Amino acid sequence: MQGYEVRKLDVEIGAFKGRIRALSDRMQYSDPTGSAARAGICSASWSLFGQLWPASQVLAKAVKTIEIEGRSVLELGCGLALPSLVLQYRGANITASDHNPITETFLNYNTNLNNLPNIPYLDLPWGDKGIATKRYDLIIGSDILYEPNHADLLVGLIERIAEPKSKVLVSCPGRGHRNNFSRSMKKLGFVLTEK
């Protein structure tokens, strides 16, 4: 017994036509071992990873044609990892990351559901400066600026894990913290392009 209810959603992003297992609604919560509580994830936000958010679909559409050859790619706050699945379908060198303890289970299930090779996964708390990870040429994330401290945490993480010449793609549904993130990224030397 998994302790939560799921549903399967059909998705179509360019040539990728697949299915994604998601939580049935935002009222789901299951933390029998206390791993989510230890990770700082409360019951109110536990289910956020398991929803197919519009910003994830926008990012998946953006990466369906992006240049991937020779690039190492990291998806931050991947949740159900639709952009990672699209990139894996295209043959990218993709790693998915999140901090919810159950995200990897959903990532593996959705990868297998779509007959794709496994996608490497990182449990990546943004503020933990002691976590060693390689550097990435392309860093992506969708709807990851929803808390007031996310912009600062995200900029600090990107500074630690981005290659000197890298691209960062973030899809955002207009959260109020986007401007702080953009200003801080400019200070790191990134050039801002908004669509």
Secondary structure, DSSP 8 states (H G I E B T S, - for coil): --SS-EEEEEEEETTEEEEEEEESSTT----TTSHHHHTT--HHHHGGGGS--HHHHHHHHHHTSS--TT-EEEEES-TT-HHHHHHHHHT-EEEEEESSTTHHHHHHHHHHHTT-----EEE--TT-TT-----EEEEEEES---STTHHHHHHHHHHHHEEEEEEEEEE-S--TTHHHHHHHHHHTT------
